[in-house]
Amino acid sequence: MISSRLIPLALLPAALAQTFEPFPNVHYDVDFIPGKCSASHPNNCLYSTVDNSCDQLYTFNQNPRWIAAMDPAYTGDPAPYDFTVEAGEPQIFNGVLRTPLLPPRVNGSVIGQATILATTRYLQYGSIEFKGTKGQGSTVITSLNTMSNSLDEIDIEFTGVSPTEIQTNWYYRGNETSRGQHFAIANTNQSLYDTPHTFRIDWFPDALSFYVNNQLINTVPRSTTCSTAANGTQVCGYPSDPSRIKFGVWNAQVGDWAGRTPVNWNLPANRNKGIFATYEYIRIKCMDAANNPNSQPSNGQNATAGTTARDAATGTTSRPAATNTAGADAKGSGSGAMGMVKPVLGLVGAMVAGVFVLAL
């Protein structure tokens, strides 16, 4: 674990914005800002059947319900807002959310500014599904991850190096950074740059599973994370704490994992927000709804004002079998973390890779 400096939040009031340069040769993005209502009591903000928030489909047609994370108007109540903007300038274009990589704030830097959003609510087990494309270019990282106050984390990540590769990772209390696995999508005519694909994380008490276009690519049974301590008790290192969902695009340092060519910010297209990831929808189900394939999204909080959460078509979610489909071939290393709960900290880790080829 290596500390990093806070990247400026573009949407903050000028008095709150700070400009820092990263430490050299450190993979980093933007620091996680805990929800105000959840810094000590995340259960107050859980996706829940109690307030009809257990099955939420966020679409992006008009009037997005987001607010800058440090805006004084944000009280921490999850009802008025679906997302906080942790950094950058999210945009809506033809009903699709774009998270652009913005030019560096500091002259001479090659590291662009991230655009990251996070849910105002916490999830403790359930299903997270999204459809979209990834940002293109070496060192450009697109990701969606969970993050708890205790640093439990589950990731889906895409580097800009390969048009057809998805990476999965998970952490327990910020430890064990060697669980990342890489999965190649075989059909290069269906690149992740140009063609939207559907990705899903099923997170249950007994297993963690990852899907691409409803095809299972990797499962981590909880039992495989357990060991027996010296006193004879069983200790399991499995993500289990309530977590916010964080997603967007960010710029990694040059290296084997993210790519060896920095972004060319002299190109007009790059400087004019031409590098971006897209999200057509995000659907989040708490465990009660995720275990019910006939569940319907609520008409509660969603990112489209004036419409119901039933406007976008998604597949149903069913609980996966606890089988491990990951291959065993080595494929390289990289960083899997998007951020930290504690201010001014970043998480760095090497990936031990497996290879899985998925035909579309």
Rosetta blueprint (number, residue, H / E / L):
1 M L
2 I E
3 S L
4 S L
5 R L
6 L L
7 I L
8 P L
9 L L
10 A L
11 L L
12 L L
13 P L
14 A L
15 A L
16 L L
17 A L
18 Q L
19 T L
20 F L
21 E L
22 P L
23 F L
24 P L
25 N L
26 V L
27 H L
28 Y L
29 D L
30 V L
31 D L
32 F L
33 I L
34 P L
35 G L
36 K H
37 C H
38 S H
39 A L
40 S L
41 H L
42 P H
43 N H
44 N H
45 C H
46 L E
47 Y L
48 S L
49 T L
50 V L
51 D L
52 N L
53 S L
54 C L
55 D E
56 Q E
57 L E
58 Y E
59 T E
60 F L
61 N L
62 Q L
63 N L
64 P L
65 R L
66 W E
67 I E
68 A E
69 A L
70 M L
71 D L
72 P L
73 A L
74 Y L
75 T L
76 G L
77 D L
78 P L
79 A L
80 P L
81 Y L
82 D L
83 F E
84 T E
85 V E
86 E E
87 A E
88 G L
89 E L
90 P L
91 Q E
92 I E
93 F E
94 N L
95 G L
96 V E
97 L E
98 R E
99 T E
100 P E
101 L L
102 L E
103 P L
104 P L
105 R L
106 V L
107 N L
108 G L
109 S L
110 V L
111 I L
112 G L
113 Q E
114 A L
115 T E
116 I E
117 L E
118 A E
119 T E
120 T L
121 R L
122 Y E
123 L E
124 Q L
125 Y L
126 G E
127 S E
128 I E
129 E E
130 F E
131 K E
132 G E
133 T E
134 K L
135 G L
136 Q L
137 G L
138 S L
139 T L
140 V E
141 I E
142 T E
143 S E
144 L E
145 N E
146 T E
147 M E
148 S E
149 N L
150 S L
151 L L
152 D L
153 E E
154 I E
155 D E
156 I E
157 E E
158 F E
159 T E
160 G L
161 V L
162 S L
163 P L
164 T L
165 E E
166 I E
167 Q E
168 T E
169 N E
170 W E
171 Y E
172 Y E
173 R L
174 G L
175 N E
176 E L
177 T L
178 S L
179 R L
180 G L
181 Q E
182 H E
183 F E
184 A E
185 I E
186 A L
187 N L
188 T H
189 N H
190 Q H
191 S L
192 L L
193 Y L
194 D L
195 T L
196 P L
197 H E
198 T E
199 F E
200 R E
201 I E
202 D E
203 W E
204 F L
205 P L
206 D L
207 A E
208 L E
209 S E
210 F E
211 Y E
212 V E
213 N L
214 N L
215 Q E
216 L E
217 I E
218 N E
219 T E
220 V E
221 P E
222 R H
223 S H
224 T H
225 T H
226 C E
227 S E
228 T E
229 A L
230 A L
231 N L
232 G L
233 T L
234 Q E
235 V E
236 C E
237 G L
238 Y L
239 P L
240 S L
241 D L
242 P L
243 S E
244 R E
245 I E
246 K E
247 F E
248 G E
249 V E
250 W E
251 N E
252 A L
253 Q L
254 V L
255 G E
256 D L
257 W L
258 A L
259 G E
260 R L
261 T L
262 P L
263 V L
264 N L
265 W L
266 N L
267 L L
268 P H
269 A H
270 N H
271 R H
272 N L
273 K L
274 G L
275 I L
276 F E
277 A E
278 T E
279 Y E
280 E E
281 Y E
282 I E
283 R E
284 I E
285 K E
286 C E
287 M H
288 D H
289 A H
290 A H
291 N L
292 N L
293 P L
294 N L
295 S L
296 Q L
297 P L
298 S L
299 N L
300 G L
301 Q L
302 N L
303 A L
304 T L
305 A L
306 G L
307 T L
308 T L
309 A L
310 R L
311 D L
312 A L
313 A L
314 T L
315 G L
316 T L
317 T L
318 S L
319 R L
320 P L
321 A L
322 A L
323 T L
324 N L
325 T L
326 A L
327 G L
328 A L
329 D L
330 A L
331 K L
332 G L
333 S L
334 G L
335 S L
336 G L
337 A L
338 M L
339 G L
340 M L
341 V L
342 K L
343 P L
344 V L
345 L L
346 G E
347 L L
348 V L
349 G L
350 A L
351 M L
352 V L
353 A L
354 G L
355 V L
356 F L
357 V E
358 L E
359 A L
360 L L
